[in-house]
Structure formats: structure tokens, C-alpha cells
Amino acid sequence: MSERDYLLSDADVMNFVVDGYLVLKPEFPEGFNEYCYDECARATEDGNPGDSILDDVPKLHDVWGHPMVRGALTSLVGDGYQMSGHRHCHVNPPGARSQGWHQDGTNQRHHKVRTVLGFYYPQDTTPDLGPTMIVPGTHFRNCPTDRMATYTHIRGQVPLTCEAGTVALAHYDIWHGASRNQGDRVRYMLKFLFSRVGDPTEPSWNHDPDTVGDHTHLLGRRPIPCGQSDHYKERGLHREMWDHMRGA
């Protein structure tokens, strides 16, 4: 099957607009995830290779080249999207403290899907293994990282617990952070960035103009509890992002 067979639906894209993330479960050959896990361990023995992780573990090309992953990326950031030269192998060893909440980059607020984060987990990530935590809907909320350091548990936060081989795609501005690893093995997460090359002129997903109206109520959904004033503002931002993505 090709990436065109895995394009997202209107409902999928609306849910991404509201939540700021989605989770994929592509199938890889037997032993693939275990191999990537072992190669990540080898690559980080003498320090983190940073942007060179793709050179050290070239099999990661197969993760981002999987038709399901490519179909989802095409749906979110358009045909011809680009992989950034920045990527990182996040190492969360047993006993490590929780990482503070943060947003990547300079948090340029535009309420458009310009860049998405790709998270690949080569091992089963259970609650005790220090999963990535995210707060749905926070890609619309900017906050300086030093202020976020005072936050601990946030109502509505979601742990990305998952099976080996899972890929999560998230809006670049989503609030996220690693949780404490209370397990007995290292938890790896491979983070890559993907960006669109131009403003959209039409939907790049499996858009159905005859049934799209059946799903527009999703744009009014609250991803986490919030006040009525914030809810009104977020509904407008949901619509603004959706309209931009479909080239309106």
C-alpha cells in the first residue's frame, strides 16, 4: 500500500486541530523495533549524537518512510513536506527525574500547522517507564518555559504510553515533557521535525466535501477543561487553523 492509502480523514484532521496530536501504530518487520532500540543504546554509549542520530541509526529512515507515517505527514503538512536537519534521541534512564513542561523552539504563534513533531518509540512504553506527557490543546497557549517550570500535574494531561513501534505526531507548540522513569530499563524516544514547504491551496488529506459537515462539531470540542471565555477563543482558533489547512 502507498501513502495515499493512509491519508487522514476529515475527522482525523479536525481532531488533530483540536488536540494538537495523533498516535499511529504502523507495522514494522519482526525484530525491527528491537534492532532500533539496541542501535540507540549503542549510539548513545559515549554521549548523545544529537542531529547525527540518523547517521548512526539509518534504519530510522524506515520509520519515517512507512506509508502510514508518510500519509499522516502529507495530510498535516502537505505534499513535498521536508524533514528538518534537527533531530534528537531522547534518553530517559531508570531513576531519571521528570522533565519540565516546555514548548519547543521560539513559540512563534501563528495558529497554523507549519511544523509537526514526530516521536518514535522503539520499546513498549509503560506508565512506569517515563512516557512523554502532553497536554492536549496547548498548541494554542503560549507560555515562557521558565514560568512552566512551576507547573506539575495538569488536569487533562496525557501520558503517551504505547507499544513498541508507535509514532506520535504533534503540533510543534504542544506542551510536553518526559516523566520520571521508575522502570528498570532505558526509555528511548526519537524526535524528528517535519515542515510544510508552502501555504496550502487545498486539503492534502482524504477530504470528502459531501460529508465534512457531519464532523464540524469536532472543532467545538474542549480538549481539556477550561473557562467559557477560553473555550470561545479556542473555537475560533480551531476554525482558523482548519480553514488555513484546507486552503480557504
N, C-alpha and C positions, 0 to 999 in steps of 0.2 A: 504494500500500500504506500501511496505517496503522501506528502504533507497536505495536499489538497483534500485528502480523505479525512484529515484530522482538524480541519478548520473549526473554530469555535462557533457556537450558535449565538443568536441574538441574546438569549437568556444568559448564556455564559459570559458574554461581554458585559452585559448590564450588571451582573453580579460582581465582575472584576471592577467595574467603575465604582460600585458602592463599597465593596470590601477592600479593594486595593491588592488582592492576591488571589491566586488559584493554585490548586495542587494537582499534579499529573502523576500517573503511575504507568510509565512506559515499560514495556517488557524488553529485557536485555538477555543475551545468551547466558546459559548456565555458567556460573563462575565469574561473570563479568564484574559484578559489584565487589566480590571478594578480592579480585585482582586489583581493582582501583583502590580499595582500602589499603591493601598491602603496599601498593606503589606510593600512596600518600604517606604512609608511615616511613618508607624508605627515603622519600624526597625531603622529609622534614627532620630527619635524624640530626643533621648538623645546622639546623636553623630553617626558618621558613623561606622558601624560594620566592614568595611574593608573586609578581607577574609572570615568573618563569615556570609556574606550576604546569602549564600546558605543555611546555617543552619536556619537563620531567615526567609527566604522565600523559603521553599523547593519546592514550585510549579515551581521554575525556572528550576528544573530538566526536566520538561516537555517541556521547550523551547528547550534545547539542546538535548533532546531525540526525538524531532519531526523528522519524516522520511526525510522531505525536508532538514532540517538543517544537519542531520547526513549524508545524501547523498552528500551534498556540502562539508562538512568537510572531508569525506572519499576521495572525488575527489581531494582535495587540499593537504591534509597531510597524506593520505594513510590509509589503513585498520589498525585497532588497535590503532588509534591515542589516545593521552591521554589529559585529561583536567588538566590544571595546578591547584595547590592549591591556586594560587593567583587570586583573582577576586575583583571587586570593584563596588559599587553602586555610580555612579556619580550623584551628586545632583546639579542642576542648578536652583536656586530660582529666582523669579522675581527681576529685578534690578541688578542681578549679572553681573560683568564685564566679558568681553571676556577672555578666557583662552589663553595664548600664544601658538604659534605654537611649537610643540615638536614631538620627536620620542621617543617611549617607550624604556626602558632598556638601554643597553650599546652600542647599534648600532653596533654590530659586523657584518661587511659587508661580506656577503658570496654569495649573488645573488642566493640563493636557498630558497625554501619555507619550512622553518623549523617549524615556528610557525605562527599562524594566530590569530588575534584579533577577538573576537565575540562581537558585540554590539546588545543588545536587547532594544527596546523602547516600554514600556508598555502604552504609551499615543500617541495620534496624535501629531506629532512634526511639527509645522508650522514655517514659517520663523521668526515670532516674538518670538517664544518660546526658542530661543537659541539652534538651532540644532548643532550637531557636524559638523565641517568643515574639509574637507580633500583636499589634493592637489594630483590629480591622477598622478601616475608615479614617485612619490618622494620616493618610497621604494628603488630606485636605487641611491638616492642622500643623502649623509651623511652630517650633519651639527650640530655643537655643539648647545645645547639648548640655551646657553647664547647669541649666535650670532643670533639665530632665534627670540629672543625677540625683535629685531629691525624691524622685518617684520610685516606688517599689511595685507592689502588685496593683494593677489597674483593672477595674471591673470590665469584663469583656475580653481580656487578653486571651490569646490562643496559643497553646504550645504546638509546634509543628512536629508532633510525634508521627512516625511514619515507618514504612517498610523500606528495606534497602532498595535503592534504585529510584526512589521518589524524587521528583523535580518539582519545586515550587517556584512560581513566577510572581513577582511582587512589584508594585509601583515603586519607583526609585525613592520616594519620600515616605514610605511606610515606616512607622515607629517599630523598631525591632531590637533584639539583643539576645545573646546566648544566656541560658540559665545555668545554674550550678550543676556540674557533673557529679552525681552521687553514685555513679556506677563503677564498674571495675575495668573499663576499657576506654580508650580514647574515642571521642566522637569527632568525626571529620565532617565538614561542610564546605563544598566547593562553590564559591560565589563568582559569578560572571555577570557582565553587563551587556545589554543589547539595546541599540538605539535606532529609531527611525531615521531615514535619510531625507525626508521632506514631509510637508503637511499633507494629510490625506485628502483625496478628492472624492473618494467613495469608500464604502465599507470593504475591509480586507478580510472579513470573516465570512461565514456561511449565512449571509443576510437574506431574510425572507420578508419582502415588503408586504406580503399578504397576511402574515401572522405576527409581525413585530409589535403591533398594537396590543396583542394579548399579553405581552411581557413588560410593558412600560411601567406597570405598578411597581416593578422591582426597583426603579430609580427613586422611589419614595421610601424605600425600606431603611430602617435605622440599623447600622451595623453594630453599634454599641449604644448603651443608654446615654441620653444627652437631653439637655433642656429643649423646650419647644422652640426658642429663638434659634439655637444652633441647628435644630432639625430643619427649620425653614431655609436657613442659609445653605445647609448641605444639600438639600433637594435641588436648589438652584445650581450648585456646583456639579452635582451629578448630571444634570441636564446639559450643562455647558461642556463637560468632558465628553458625554455621549455624542452631542452634536458635532464636536470637533472630530471625533474618531470616524464618524460616518461622512465627513466632508461637507456638512451642511453649512 
